[in-house]
Amino acid sequence: MNSFKNTLIQITHNGMGPGNEELGQLLVKNYLTLLCEEAKLPKVITFYNEGVKLICSGSEALESLQQLAEKGVKLVACKTCLNHFQILDKVEVGIPGTMVDIMHFQKVAEKIVNL
């Protein structure tokens, strides 16, 4: 059984964890690259606050995120956050969504992983 199948990963930083931004970006890139190699993938990855920057042009994580999207992982970014940072037009992968969308994915997920 695919225990990761109904998992939601939430990314709220422009990287992985608070602290050093350069290190955080390296960590999230490595995490997403390794995630692409897994047989069991999460159902959804949501991005909000500075996490939305990861799906936009210039992000070091774009290649891995594009691979995950091609493998069927839904990538949903907070549209309010994209507008706040004035980067809605820079989205390269995934879709802008509302807070209602994000709440829906949280409600139906069996497991939530926060990065």
Backbone atoms as SQL, in Angstrom:
CREATE TABLE atoms (id INTEGER PRIMARY KEY, chain TEXT, resi INTEGER, resn TEXT, atom TEXT, x REAL, y REAL, z REAL);
INSERT INTO atoms VALUES
  (1, 'A', 1, 'MET', 'N', 0.843, -1.190, 0.000),
  (2, 'A', 1, 'MET', 'CA', 0.000, 0.000, 0.000),
  (3, 'A', 1, 'MET', 'C', 0.889, 1.255, 0.000),
  (4, 'A', 2, 'ASN', 'N', 0.459, 2.244, -0.725),
  (5, 'A', 2, 'ASN', 'CA', 1.218, 3.490, -0.839),
  (6, 'A', 2, 'ASN', 'C', 0.847, 4.413, 0.316),
  (7, 'A', 3, 'SER', 'N', 1.622, 4.371, 1.384),
  (8, 'A', 3, 'SER', 'CA', 1.300, 5.153, 2.574),
  (9, 'A', 3, 'SER', 'C', 1.554, 6.640, 2.385),
  (10, 'A', 4, 'PHE', 'N', 2.222, 7.029, 1.303),
  (11, 'A', 4, 'PHE', 'CA', 2.520, 8.432, 1.040),
  (12, 'A', 4, 'PHE', 'C', 1.479, 9.037, 0.095),
  (13, 'A', 5, 'LYS', 'N', 0.601, 8.184, -0.461),
  (14, 'A', 5, 'LYS', 'CA', -0.303, 8.591, -1.530),
  (15, 'A', 5, 'LYS', 'C', -1.209, 9.756, -1.151),
  (16, 'A', 6, 'ASN', 'N', -1.779, 9.767, 0.034),
  (17, 'A', 6, 'ASN', 'CA', -2.684, 10.857, 0.414),
  (18, 'A', 6, 'ASN', 'C', -2.001, 11.789, 1.411),
  (19, 'A', 7, 'THR', 'N', -0.752, 12.096, 1.110),
  (20, 'A', 7, 'THR', 'CA', 0.028, 13.004, 1.947),
  (21, 'A', 7, 'THR', 'C', 0.086, 14.369, 1.295),
  (22, 'A', 8, 'LEU', 'N', 0.008, 15.388, 2.131),
  (23, 'A', 8, 'LEU', 'CA', 0.155, 16.776, 1.703),
  (24, 'A', 8, 'LEU', 'C', 1.472, 17.292, 2.274),
  (25, 'A', 9, 'ILE', 'N', 2.324, 17.821, 1.401),
  (26, 'A', 9, 'ILE', 'CA', 3.535, 18.492, 1.850),
  (27, 'A', 9, 'ILE', 'C', 3.276, 19.982, 1.729),
  (28, 'A', 10, 'GLN', 'N', 3.547, 20.728, 2.796),
  (29, 'A', 10, 'GLN', 'CA', 3.371, 22.175, 2.799),
  (30, 'A', 10, 'GLN', 'C', 4.743, 22.833, 2.886),
  (31, 'A', 11, 'ILE', 'N', 5.012, 23.725, 1.964),
  (32, 'A', 11, 'ILE', 'CA', 6.287, 24.435, 1.961),
  (33, 'A', 11, 'ILE', 'C', 5.988, 25.917, 2.176),
  (34, 'A', 12, 'THR', 'N', 6.531, 26.457, 3.268),
  (35, 'A', 12, 'THR', 'CA', 6.216, 27.834, 3.643),
  (36, 'A', 12, 'THR', 'C', 7.426, 28.761, 3.624),
  (37, 'A', 13, 'HIS', 'N', 8.585, 28.218, 3.271),
  (38, 'A', 13, 'HIS', 'CA', 9.815, 29.016, 3.206),
  (39, 'A', 13, 'HIS', 'C', 10.374, 28.956, 1.792),
  (40, 'A', 14, 'ASN', 'N', 11.168, 29.933, 1.424),
  (41, 'A', 14, 'ASN', 'CA', 11.889, 29.893, 0.157),
  (42, 'A', 14, 'ASN', 'C', 13.139, 29.053, 0.384),
  (43, 'A', 15, 'GLY', 'N', 12.906, 27.808, 0.698),
  (44, 'A', 15, 'GLY', 'CA', 13.957, 26.873, 1.075),
  (45, 'A', 15, 'GLY', 'C', 13.384, 25.898, 2.076),
  (46, 'A', 16, 'MET', 'N', 14.252, 25.264, 2.824),
  (47, 'A', 16, 'MET', 'CA', 13.803, 24.271, 3.807),
  (48, 'A', 16, 'MET', 'C', 14.241, 24.726, 5.189),
  (49, 'A', 17, 'GLY', 'N', 13.263, 25.064, 5.991),
  (50, 'A', 17, 'GLY', 'CA', 13.528, 25.497, 7.349),
  (51, 'A', 17, 'GLY', 'C', 13.959, 26.948, 7.443),
  (52, 'A', 18, 'PRO', 'N', 13.796, 27.524, 8.627),
  (53, 'A', 18, 'PRO', 'CA', 14.253, 28.903, 8.841),
  (54, 'A', 18, 'PRO', 'C', 15.766, 28.934, 9.022),
  (55, 'A', 19, 'GLY', 'N', 16.341, 30.096, 8.905),
  (56, 'A', 19, 'GLY', 'CA', 17.784, 30.228, 9.093),
  (57, 'A', 19, 'GLY', 'C', 18.456, 30.666, 7.822),
  (58, 'A', 20, 'ASN', 'N', 19.597, 30.094, 7.555),
  (59, 'A', 20, 'ASN', 'CA', 20.409, 30.475, 6.411),
  (60, 'A', 20, 'ASN', 'C', 19.663, 30.198, 5.105),
  (61, 'A', 21, 'GLU', 'N', 19.411, 31.247, 4.325),
  (62, 'A', 21, 'GLU', 'CA', 18.618, 31.120, 3.099),
  (63, 'A', 21, 'GLU', 'C', 19.315, 30.250, 2.052),
  (64, 'A', 22, 'GLU', 'N', 20.606, 30.441, 1.866),
  (65, 'A', 22, 'GLU', 'CA', 21.344, 29.662, 0.871),
  (66, 'A', 22, 'GLU', 'C', 21.309, 28.169, 1.212),
  (67, 'A', 23, 'LEU', 'N', 21.523, 27.849, 2.479),
  (68, 'A', 23, 'LEU', 'CA', 21.464, 26.463, 2.921),
  (69, 'A', 23, 'LEU', 'C', 20.050, 25.915, 2.769),
  (70, 'A', 24, 'GLY', 'N', 19.054, 26.699, 3.135),
  (71, 'A', 24, 'GLY', 'CA', 17.662, 26.267, 3.012),
  (72, 'A', 24, 'GLY', 'C', 17.274, 25.933, 1.586),
  (73, 'A', 25, 'GLN', 'N', 17.761, 26.728, 0.631),
  (74, 'A', 25, 'GLN', 'CA', 17.468, 26.460, -0.774),
  (75, 'A', 25, 'GLN', 'C', 18.165, 25.195, -1.258),
  (76, 'A', 26, 'LEU', 'N', 19.389, 24.984, -0.802),
  (77, 'A', 26, 'LEU', 'CA', 20.098, 23.753, -1.139),
  (78, 'A', 26, 'LEU', 'C', 19.368, 22.535, -0.572),
  (79, 'A', 27, 'LEU', 'N', 18.921, 22.638, 0.674),
  (80, 'A', 27, 'LEU', 'CA', 18.220, 21.522, 1.316),
  (81, 'A', 27, 'LEU', 'C', 16.917, 21.178, 0.610),
  (82, 'A', 28, 'VAL', 'N', 16.116, 22.205, 0.277),
  (83, 'A', 28, 'VAL', 'CA', 14.838, 21.920, -0.375),
  (84, 'A', 28, 'VAL', 'C', 15.055, 21.363, -1.772),
  (85, 'A', 29, 'LYS', 'N', 16.067, 21.861, -2.468),
  (86, 'A', 29, 'LYS', 'CA', 16.380, 21.308, -3.791),
  (87, 'A', 29, 'LYS', 'C', 16.751, 19.840, -3.671),
  (88, 'A', 30, 'ASN', 'N', 17.615, 19.506, -2.700),
  (89, 'A', 30, 'ASN', 'CA', 18.004, 18.104, -2.486),
  (90, 'A', 30, 'ASN', 'C', 16.800, 17.248, -2.106),
  (91, 'A', 31, 'TYR', 'N', 15.961, 17.754, -1.221),
  (92, 'A', 31, 'TYR', 'CA', 14.773, 17.014, -0.779),
  (93, 'A', 31, 'TYR', 'C', 13.879, 16.692, -1.976),
  (94, 'A', 32, 'LEU', 'N', 13.593, 17.710, -2.784),
  (95, 'A', 32, 'LEU', 'CA', 12.689, 17.517, -3.920),
  (96, 'A', 32, 'LEU', 'C', 13.312, 16.609, -4.982),
  (97, 'A', 33, 'THR', 'N', 14.624, 16.703, -5.166),
  (98, 'A', 33, 'THR', 'CA', 15.318, 15.816, -6.108),
  (99, 'A', 33, 'THR', 'C', 15.196, 14.370, -5.649),
  (100, 'A', 34, 'LEU', 'N', 15.423, 14.124, -4.365),
  (101, 'A', 34, 'LEU', 'CA', 15.298, 12.774, -3.819),
  (102, 'A', 34, 'LEU', 'C', 13.850, 12.292, -3.851),
  (103, 'A', 35, 'LEU', 'N', 12.915, 13.193, -3.611),
  (104, 'A', 35, 'LEU', 'CA', 11.497, 12.838, -3.657),
  (105, 'A', 35, 'LEU', 'C', 11.114, 12.342, -5.046),
  (106, 'A', 36, 'CYS', 'N', 11.669, 12.956, -6.087),
  (107, 'A', 36, 'CYS', 'CA', 11.401, 12.533, -7.473),
  (108, 'A', 36, 'CYS', 'C', 11.792, 11.086, -7.721),
  (109, 'A', 37, 'GLU', 'N', 12.784, 10.603, -6.998),
  (110, 'A', 37, 'GLU', 'CA', 13.294, 9.250, -7.179),
  (111, 'A', 37, 'GLU', 'C', 12.478, 8.201, -6.422),
  (112, 'A', 38, 'GLU', 'N', 11.582, 8.650, -5.558),
  (113, 'A', 38, 'GLU', 'CA', 10.770, 7.732, -4.757),
  (114, 'A', 38, 'GLU', 'C', 9.666, 7.106, -5.600),
  (115, 'A', 39, 'ALA', 'N', 9.329, 5.871, -5.282),
  (116, 'A', 39, 'ALA', 'CA', 8.212, 5.205, -5.952),
  (117, 'A', 39, 'ALA', 'C', 6.881, 5.734, -5.426),
  (118, 'A', 40, 'LYS', 'N', 6.865, 6.113, -4.160),
  (119, 'A', 40, 'LYS', 'CA', 5.652, 6.613, -3.524),
  (120, 'A', 40, 'LYS', 'C', 5.760, 8.124, -3.396),
  (121, 'A', 41, 'LEU', 'N', 4.836, 8.821, -4.039),
  (122, 'A', 41, 'LEU', 'CA', 4.872, 10.279, -4.059),
  (123, 'A', 41, 'LEU', 'C', 3.685, 10.866, -3.298),
  (124, 'A', 42, 'PRO', 'N', 3.840, 12.069, -2.795),
  (125, 'A', 42, 'PRO', 'CA', 2.695, 12.718, -2.144),
  (126, 'A', 42, 'PRO', 'C', 1.640, 13.075, -3.186),
  (127, 'A', 43, 'LYS', 'N', 0.437, 13.257, -2.728),
  (128, 'A', 43, 'LYS', 'CA', -0.660, 13.633, -3.627),
  (129, 'A', 43, 'LYS', 'C', -0.565, 15.106, -4.010),
  (130, 'A', 44, 'VAL', 'N', -0.220, 15.944, -3.023),
  (131, 'A', 44, 'VAL', 'CA', -0.244, 17.391, -3.221),
  (132, 'A', 44, 'VAL', 'C', 0.939, 18.027, -2.494),
  (133, 'A', 45, 'ILE', 'N', 1.491, 19.082, -3.102),
  (134, 'A', 45, 'ILE', 'CA', 2.422, 19.967, -2.414),
  (135, 'A', 45, 'ILE', 'C', 1.837, 21.362, -2.521),
  (136, 'A', 46, 'THR', 'N', 1.642, 22.012, -1.367),
  (137, 'A', 46, 'THR', 'CA', 1.154, 23.386, -1.369),
  (138, 'A', 46, 'THR', 'C', 2.297, 24.318, -0.982),
  (139, 'A', 47, 'PHE', 'N', 2.217, 25.511, -1.503),
  (140, 'A', 47, 'PHE', 'CA', 3.236, 26.522, -1.256),
  (141, 'A', 47, 'PHE', 'C', 2.543, 27.786, -0.782),
  (142, 'A', 48, 'TYR', 'N', 2.993, 28.323, 0.335),
  (143, 'A', 48, 'TYR', 'CA', 2.483, 29.624, 0.745),
  (144, 'A', 48, 'TYR', 'C', 3.561, 30.383, 1.475),
  (145, 'A', 49, 'ASN', 'N', 3.264, 31.653, 1.756),
  (146, 'A', 49, 'ASN', 'CA', 4.251, 32.621, 2.221),
  (147, 'A', 49, 'ASN', 'C', 5.429, 32.581, 1.239),
  (148, 'A', 50, 'GLU', 'N', 6.666, 32.621, 1.716),
  (149, 'A', 50, 'GLU', 'CA', 7.801, 32.684, 0.799),
  (150, 'A', 50, 'GLU', 'C', 8.022, 31.383, 0.021),
  (151, 'A', 51, 'GLY', 'N', 7.324, 30.325, 0.401),
  (152, 'A', 51, 'GLY', 'CA', 7.425, 29.068, -0.334),
  (153, 'A', 51, 'GLY', 'C', 6.989, 29.185, -1.784),
  (154, 'A', 52, 'VAL', 'N', 6.126, 30.156, -2.087),
  (155, 'A', 52, 'VAL', 'CA', 5.647, 30.319, -3.464),
  (156, 'A', 52, 'VAL', 'C', 6.786, 30.669, -4.421),
  (157, 'A', 53, 'LYS', 'N', 7.861, 31.206, -3.905),
  (158, 'A', 53, 'LYS', 'CA', 8.991, 31.585, -4.761),
  (159, 'A', 53, 'LYS', 'C', 9.650, 30.369, -5.404),
  (160, 'A', 54, 'LEU', 'N', 9.446, 29.185, -4.827),
  (161, 'A', 54, 'LEU', 'CA', 10.065, 27.973, -5.355),
  (162, 'A', 54, 'LEU', 'C', 9.486, 27.543, -6.691),
  (163, 'A', 55, 'ILE', 'N', 8.253, 27.943, -6.997),
  (164, 'A', 55, 'ILE', 'CA', 7.628, 27.519, -8.257),
  (165, 'A', 55, 'ILE', 'C', 7.783, 28.561, -9.358),
  (166, 'A', 56, 'CYS', 'N', 8.533, 29.600, -9.080),
  (167, 'A', 56, 'CYS', 'CA', 8.677, 30.715, -10.022),
  (168, 'A', 56, 'CYS', 'C', 10.027, 30.695, -10.730),
  (169, 'A', 57, 'SER', 'N', 10.089, 31.404, -11.857),
  (170, 'A', 57, 'SER', 'CA', 11.338, 31.467, -12.618),
  (171, 'A', 57, 'SER', 'C', 12.489, 31.910, -11.729),
  (172, 'A', 58, 'GLY', 'N', 13.612, 31.272, -11.944),
  (173, 'A', 58, 'GLY', 'CA', 14.808, 31.559, -11.162),
  (174, 'A', 58, 'GLY', 'C', 15.018, 30.619, -9.990),
  (175, 'A', 59, 'SER', 'N', 14.012, 29.811, -9.665),
  (176, 'A', 59, 'SER', 'CA', 14.121, 28.884, -8.536),
  (177, 'A', 59, 'SER', 'C', 15.023, 27.708, -8.885),
  (178, 'A', 60, 'GLU', 'N', 15.881, 27.352, -7.947),
  (179, 'A', 60, 'GLU', 'CA', 16.762, 26.194, -8.120),
  (180, 'A', 60, 'GLU', 'C', 15.984, 24.872, -8.059),
  (181, 'A', 61, 'ALA', 'N', 14.757, 24.921, -7.557),
  (182, 'A', 61, 'ALA', 'CA', 13.962, 23.706, -7.378),
  (183, 'A', 61, 'ALA', 'C', 13.026, 23.417, -8.552),
  (184, 'A', 62, 'LEU', 'N', 13.022, 24.261, -9.564),
  (185, 'A', 62, 'LEU', 'CA', 12.059, 24.115, -10.665),
  (186, 'A', 62, 'LEU', 'C', 12.127, 22.771, -11.376),
  (187, 'A', 63, 'GLU', 'N', 13.318, 22.307, -11.670),
  (188, 'A', 63, 'GLU', 'CA', 13.447, 21.052, -12.420),
  (189, 'A', 63, 'GLU', 'C', 12.791, 19.894, -11.670),
  (190, 'A', 64, 'SER', 'N', 13.073, 19.793, -10.391),
  (191, 'A', 64, 'SER', 'CA', 12.470, 18.712, -9.586),
  (192, 'A', 64, 'SER', 'C', 10.969, 18.884, -9.479),
  (193, 'A', 65, 'LEU', 'N', 10.511, 20.122, -9.297),
  (194, 'A', 65, 'LEU', 'CA', 9.072, 20.360, -9.194),
  (195, 'A', 65, 'LEU', 'C', 8.365, 20.030, -10.508),
  (196, 'A', 66, 'GLN', 'N', 8.990, 20.325, -11.637),
  (197, 'A', 66, 'GLN', 'CA', 8.402, 19.971, -12.929),
  (198, 'A', 66, 'GLN', 'C', 8.308, 18.460, -13.082),
  (199, 'A', 67, 'GLN', 'N', 9.324, 17.741, -12.625),
  (200, 'A', 67, 'GLN', 'CA', 9.285, 16.277, -12.682),
  (201, 'A', 67, 'GLN', 'C', 8.165, 15.733, -11.803),
  (202, 'A', 68, 'LEU', 'N', 8.015, 16.298, -10.607),
  (203, 'A', 68, 'LEU', 'CA', 6.946, 15.841, -9.718),
  (204, 'A', 68, 'LEU', 'C', 5.576, 16.097, -10.341),
  (205, 'A', 69, 'ALA', 'N', 5.396, 17.255, -10.957),
  (206, 'A', 69, 'ALA', 'CA', 4.127, 17.575, -11.620),
  (207, 'A', 69, 'ALA', 'C', 3.855, 16.586, -12.749),
  (208, 'A', 70, 'GLU', 'N', 4.882, 16.255, -13.518),
  (209, 'A', 70, 'GLU', 'CA', 4.732, 15.286, -14.609),
  (210, 'A', 70, 'GLU', 'C', 4.357, 13.903, -14.093),
  (211, 'A', 71, 'LYS', 'N', 4.761, 13.600, -12.862),
  (212, 'A', 71, 'LYS', 'CA', 4.440, 12.306, -12.254),
  (213, 'A', 71, 'LYS', 'C', 3.083, 12.318, -11.550),
  (214, 'A', 72, 'GLY', 'N', 2.361, 13.438, -11.638),
  (215, 'A', 72, 'GLY', 'CA', 1.005, 13.487, -11.106),
  (216, 'A', 72, 'GLY', 'C', 0.831, 14.165, -9.761),
  (217, 'A', 73, 'VAL', 'N', 1.894, 14.736, -9.207),
  (218, 'A', 73, 'VAL', 'CA', 1.765, 15.447, -7.935),
  (219, 'A', 73, 'VAL', 'C', 1.159, 16.824, -8.221),
  (220, 'A', 74, 'LYS', 'N', 0.087, 17.160, -7.505),
  (221, 'A', 74, 'LYS', 'CA', -0.527, 18.485, -7.657),
  (222, 'A', 74, 'LYS', 'C', 0.314, 19.508, -6.918),
  (223, 'A', 75, 'LEU', 'N', 0.651, 20.594, -7.591),
  (224, 'A', 75, 'LEU', 'CA', 1.407, 21.690, -6.990),
  (225, 'A', 75, 'LEU', 'C', 0.502, 22.909, -6.969),
  (226, 'A', 76, 'VAL', 'N', 0.183, 23.379, -5.765),
  (227, 'A', 76, 'VAL', 'CA', -0.756, 24.488, -5.612),
  (228, 'A', 76, 'VAL', 'C', -0.118, 25.582, -4.772),
  (229, 'A', 77, 'ALA', 'N', -0.069, 26.786, -5.332),
  (230, 'A', 77, 'ALA', 'CA', 0.546, 27.923, -4.646),
  (231, 'A', 77, 'ALA', 'C', -0.516, 28.946, -4.283),
  (232, 'A', 78, 'CYS', 'N', -0.372, 29.535, -3.130),
  (233, 'A', 78, 'CYS', 'CA', -1.283, 30.559, -2.633),
  (234, 'A', 78, 'CYS', 'C', -1.233, 31.786, -3.548),
  (235, 'A', 79, 'LYS', 'N', -2.364, 32.083, -4.168),
  (236, 'A', 79, 'LYS', 'CA', -2.430, 33.220, -5.089),
  (237, 'A', 79, 'LYS', 'C', -2.250, 34.546, -4.355),
  (238, 'A', 80, 'THR', 'N', -2.762, 34.647, -3.146),
  (239, 'A', 80, 'THR', 'CA', -2.582, 35.864, -2.340),
  (240, 'A', 80, 'THR', 'C', -1.093, 36.118, -2.112),
  (241, 'A', 81, 'CYS', 'N', -0.338, 35.052, -1.825),
  (242, 'A', 81, 'CYS', 'CA', 1.102, 35.171, -1.590),
  (243, 'A', 81, 'CYS', 'C', 1.820, 35.570, -2.870),
  (244, 'A', 82, 'LEU', 'N', 1.454, 34.948, -3.987),
  (245, 'A', 82, 'LEU', 'CA', 2.064, 35.299, -5.268),
  (246, 'A', 82, 'LEU', 'C', 1.825, 36.774, -5.593),
  (247, 'A', 83, 'ASN', 'N', 0.608, 37.226, -5.351),
  (248, 'A', 83, 'ASN', 'CA', 0.294, 38.643, -5.585),
  (249, 'A', 83, 'ASN', 'C', 1.060, 39.547, -4.630),
  (250, 'A', 84, 'HIS', 'N', 1.173, 39.131, -3.374),
  (251, 'A', 84, 'HIS', 'CA', 1.896, 39.928, -2.378),
  (252, 'A', 84, 'HIS', 'C', 3.343, 40.175, -2.811),
  (253, 'A', 85, 'PHE', 'N', 3.985, 39.122, -3.308),
  (254, 'A', 85, 'PHE', 'CA', 5.375, 39.230, -3.746),
  (255, 'A', 85, 'PHE', 'C', 5.492, 39.720, -5.199),
  (256, 'A', 86, 'GLN', 'N', 4.343, 39.966, -5.828),
  (257, 'A', 86, 'GLN', 'CA', 4.280, 40.446, -7.216),
  (258, 'A', 86, 'GLN', 'C', 4.989, 39.500, -8.181),
  (259, 'A', 87, 'ILE', 'N', 4.710, 38.191, -8.021),
  (260, 'A', 87, 'ILE', 'CA', 5.358, 37.182, -8.856),
  (261, 'A', 87, 'ILE', 'C', 4.357, 36.234, -9.522),
  (262, 'A', 88, 'LEU', 'N', 3.094, 36.596, -9.538),
  (263, 'A', 88, 'LEU', 'CA', 2.082, 35.732, -10.159),
  (264, 'A', 88, 'LEU', 'C', 2.446, 35.441, -11.618),
  (265, 'A', 89, 'ASP', 'N', 3.018, 36.408, -12.303),
  (266, 'A', 89, 'ASP', 'CA', 3.382, 36.232, -13.708),
  (267, 'A', 89, 'ASP', 'C', 4.678, 35.434, -13.888),
  (268, 'A', 90, 'LYS', 'N', 5.314, 35.051, -12.813),
  (269, 'A', 90, 'LYS', 'CA', 6.578, 34.310, -12.888),
  (270, 'A', 90, 'LYS', 'C', 6.406, 32.821, -12.564),
  (271, 'A', 91, 'VAL', 'N', 5.163, 32.372, -12.348),
  (272, 'A', 91, 'VAL', 'CA', 4.901, 30.964, -12.037),
  (273, 'A', 91, 'VAL', 'C', 5.290, 30.099, -13.232),
  (274, 'A', 92, 'GLU', 'N', 6.123, 29.097, -12.978),
  (275, 'A', 92, 'GLU', 'CA', 6.620, 28.207, -14.035),
  (276, 'A', 92, 'GLU', 'C', 6.000, 26.811, -13.962),
  (277, 'A', 93, 'VAL', 'N', 5.551, 26.419, -12.777),
  (278, 'A', 93, 'VAL', 'CA', 5.011, 25.072, -12.600),
  (279, 'A', 93, 'VAL', 'C', 3.926, 25.141, -11.527),
  (280, 'A', 94, 'GLY', 'N', 2.937, 24.256, -11.633),
  (281, 'A', 94, 'GLY', 'CA', 1.847, 24.259, -10.667),
  (282, 'A', 94, 'GLY', 'C', 0.806, 25.302, -11.012),
  (283, 'A', 95, 'ILE', 'N', -0.129, 25.467, -10.089),
  (284, 'A', 95, 'ILE', 'CA', -1.222, 26.407, -10.321),
  (285, 'A', 95, 'ILE', 'C', -1.405, 27.319, -9.107),
  (286, 'A', 96, 'PRO', 'N', -1.820, 28.542, -9.351),
  (287, 'A', 96, 'PRO', 'CA', -2.217, 29.407, -8.239),
  (288, 'A', 96, 'PRO', 'C', -3.550, 28.900, -7.682),
  (289, 'A', 97, 'GLY', 'N', -3.654, 28.909, -6.377),
  (290, 'A', 97, 'GLY', 'CA', -4.891, 28.472, -5.737),
  (291, 'A', 97, 'GLY', 'C', -5.269, 29.430, -4.627),
  (292, 'A', 98, 'THR', 'N', -6.449, 29.214, -4.102),
  (293, 'A', 98, 'THR', 'CA', -6.941, 30.052, -3.014),
  (294, 'A', 98, 'THR', 'C', -6.667, 29.379, -1.675),
  (295, 'A', 99, 'MET', 'N', -6.882, 30.122, -0.613),
  (296, 'A', 99, 'MET', 'CA', -6.748, 29.539, 0.717),
  (297, 'A', 99, 'MET', 'C', -7.800, 28.450, 0.905),
  (298, 'A', 100, 'VAL', 'N', -8.948, 28.590, 0.267),
  (299, 'A', 100, 'VAL', 'CA', -9.979, 27.546, 0.326),
  (300, 'A', 100, 'VAL', 'C', -9.439, 26.252, -0.282),
  (301, 'A', 101, 'ASP', 'N', -8.717, 26.367, -1.398),
  (302, 'A', 101, 'ASP', 'CA', -8.107, 25.182, -2.016),
  (303, 'A', 101, 'ASP', 'C', -7.127, 24.516, -1.052),
  (304, 'A', 102, 'ILE', 'N', -6.270, 25.318, -0.452),
  (305, 'A', 102, 'ILE', 'CA', -5.269, 24.778, 0.472),
  (306, 'A', 102, 'ILE', 'C', -5.948, 24.114, 1.670),
  (307, 'A', 103, 'MET', 'N', -6.982, 24.755, 2.200),
  (308, 'A', 103, 'MET', 'CA', -7.719, 24.168, 3.327),
  (309, 'A', 103, 'MET', 'C', -8.368, 22.852, 2.926),
  (310, 'A', 104, 'HIS', 'N', -8.881, 22.765, 1.709),
  (311, 'A', 104, 'HIS', 'CA', -9.488, 21.522, 1.230),
  (312, 'A', 104, 'HIS', 'C', -8.451, 20.388, 1.250),
  (313, 'A', 105, 'PHE', 'N', -7.263, 20.661, 0.700),
  (314, 'A', 105, 'PHE', 'CA', -6.231, 19.627, 0.670),
  (315, 'A', 105, 'PHE', 'C', -5.805, 19.229, 2.078),
  (316, 'A', 106, 'GLN', 'N', -5.797, 20.177, 3.014),
  (317, 'A', 106, 'GLN', 'CA', -5.472, 19.855, 4.403),
  (318, 'A', 106, 'GLN', 'C', -6.539, 18.956, 5.017),
  (319, 'A', 107, 'LYS', 'N', -7.795, 19.225, 4.716),
  (320, 'A', 107, 'LYS', 'CA', -8.897, 18.442, 5.291),
  (321, 'A', 107, 'LYS', 'C', -8.914, 17.004, 4.804),
  (322, 'A', 108, 'VAL', 'N', -8.585, 16.795, 3.532),
  (323, 'A', 108, 'VAL', 'CA', -8.688, 15.449, 2.971),
  (324, 'A', 108, 'VAL', 'C', -7.392, 14.645, 3.094),
  (325, 'A', 109, 'ALA', 'N', -6.296, 15.300, 3.458),
  (326, 'A', 109, 'ALA', 'CA', -5.016, 14.592, 3.590),
  (327, 'A', 109, 'ALA', 'C', -5.040, 13.670, 4.805),
  (328, 'A', 110, 'GLU', 'N', -4.448, 12.512, 4.641),
  (329, 'A', 110, 'GLU', 'CA', -4.284, 11.602, 5.767),
  (330, 'A', 110, 'GLU', 'C', -3.063, 11.965, 6.604),
  (331, 'A', 111, 'LYS', 'N', -2.116, 12.657, 5.957),
  (332, 'A', 111, 'LYS', 'CA', -0.878, 13.032, 6.631),
  (333, 'A', 111, 'LYS', 'C', -0.419, 14.363, 6.051),
  (334, 'A', 112, 'ILE', 'N', 0.081, 15.269, 6.916),
  (335, 'A', 112, 'ILE', 'CA', 0.608, 16.560, 6.474),
  (336, 'A', 112, 'ILE', 'C', 2.058, 16.672, 6.937),
  (337, 'A', 113, 'VAL', 'N', 2.927, 16.993, 5.993),
  (338, 'A', 113, 'VAL', 'CA', 4.348, 17.186, 6.279),
  (339, 'A', 113, 'VAL', 'C', 4.647, 18.665, 6.025),
  (340, 'A', 114, 'ASN', 'N', 5.190, 19.349, 7.029),
  (341, 'A', 114, 'ASN', 'CA', 5.538, 20.756, 6.894),
  (342, 'A', 114, 'ASN', 'C', 7.041, 20.917, 6.704),
  (343, 'A', 115, 'LEU', 'N', 7.427, 21.624, 5.655),
  (344, 'A', 115, 'LEU', 'CA', 8.849, 21.890, 5.411),
  (345, 'A', 115, 'LEU', 'C', 9.112, 23.362, 5.595);
